[in-house]
Amino acid sequence: MPRAPGKIFADGPRELAEALVAALKAPAEHHDIAETLTHGFHSYPARLHPATARVLAELLADHSPEGAVLVDPFCGSGTTLVEARAAGLRAVGTDLNPLAVLVARAKTWTVPVRKRNEMRDLGHEIASQALAAGKAARRSGAEPAPQRKPKGFDPNARNRRLASWFAPHVRRELEMIAMSIDEHREDDVQIADVLTACLSAILYKVSSRASDTDTTWVPKNVPRGAASRHFAQRVELLHAGLADLGRSGGPPDVFEHDARRLHEVVPDGSAGAVLTSPPYAGTYDYAEHQRLRLDFLGLPHRGLDEGEIGSRRSFDAAGPVAERAWLDALTNSLRSIGRALAPGAYAAMVIGDSWAGGRAMYALDDVRSSLDDQLGVAAWASQLRPMLGTGERRAFEGRAKAEHVILLQRR
Ligand SMILES: C[S@@+](CC[C@H](N)C(=O)[O-])C[C@H]1O[C@@H](n2cnc3c(N)ncnc32)[C@H](O)[C@@H]1O
């Protein structure tokens, strides 16, 4: 049974507070937006709901000058970048996760129709070749599957990590697809990256991993040829989404970069708006969630392993020390955002309360206490969220748990 939407509280000037309330209500009222443009192309944990992103991107577009740049320092899979483009804004995204960068770039790829079609045709050709090679291998018996050796990865260790997750015939097809993409990399690195994102999008579906956020091994009966067919479908889905997105807003720049050092890619005072959703304290482990994809695709991820803020593993390992580290990271991220924004410009942030390392974390309080004198809270809206289990209920000690949209303004 669908859950009743949580009660919403808000504060701030009426027009702003109403827009924030609309942003929180949007997923229930306009759920279909999640299937439009390139939003449905690739799963990503704690993805911002596209309907929320749309309301906020439009609010920010209304309050920023013509030609303003919207920045998302924690852009993840690029939901805000897609919506910024659709709202006609130029956008810049950063994220420490190399997979997020790959996906966000693919979802906002802005090229002439001819080139987009080239990507689609090549994707189909690669899928057909992998399918044919799989059939031939079956006829000729037990030939070992070809395996790539991505630079920077110990091939034996990588093999051991991947071996249990894919049936041998599936692994063969996936390696064939990845190898063919690599062969085209020298001709056109952009098309190769976009096709790699398409391959990434189907990896968990054909693996024995339960989901992005659940590493349980589950038996899956993936038929021969299924990986190639899923890959071709994903190419088609992205191609259609990119066509719908058209060329409005221009291509965003997406950098693999730490949000706390935004000034290295966004000049001080140059951002007309920020729209972002940082990690929720102690809730997700982006490095762990993507480990199988990062291993398979051969994407180096030391920056994410070392620089991910608010991860669950950090709270599990370090308890109260992690809480201090989280508040420091939040302070530095907000300082970075304040520095990037033009005077008077707004930053909209979506963030939720959480149960981290056995403690209740109140995101609105944490943001307020982490602000320096560059940024002030202009308005906020909070929607009550259900408690997930007795541990969480006990930690919150009768206080409500909520998800917040906070509008900050640069002084
Ligand atoms: C809530 S998710 C953002 C999801 C995104 N809005 C979307 O719709 O896909 C938070 C993101 O913060 C990233 N992240 C964590 N620590 C970071 C850091 N220090 N600098 C930049 N990004 C970081 C994670 O990789 C993750 O993609």
The ligand as a Gaussian input file, in Angstrom:
#p B3LYP/6-31G(d) Opt

LIG

0 1
 C       23.189000      12.104000      -2.387000
 S       24.420000      11.729000      -3.586000
 C       24.061000      12.821000      -4.906000
 C       23.059000      12.214000      -5.830000
 C       22.736000      13.090000      -7.022000
 N       22.004000      14.289000      -6.635000
 C       21.935000      12.310000      -8.045000
 O       20.778000      12.629000      -8.278000
 O       22.467000      11.328000      -8.575000
 C       25.878000      12.386000      -2.873000
 C       27.110000      12.322000      -3.754000
 O       28.214000      12.901000      -3.059000
 C       29.400000      12.300000      -3.578000
 N       30.515000      12.654000      -2.678000
 C       30.836000      12.149000      -1.456000
 N       31.893000      12.799000      -0.954000
 C       32.256000      13.744000      -1.861000
 C       33.246000      14.757000      -1.886000
 N       34.113000      14.918000      -0.907000
 N       33.299000      15.578000      -2.984000
 C       32.444000      15.422000      -4.017000
 N       31.483000      14.470000      -4.040000
 C       31.386000      13.652000      -2.973000
 C       29.038000      10.836000      -3.690000
 O       29.879000      10.172000      -4.599000
 C       27.584000      10.938000      -4.185000
 O       27.539000      10.850000      -5.574000

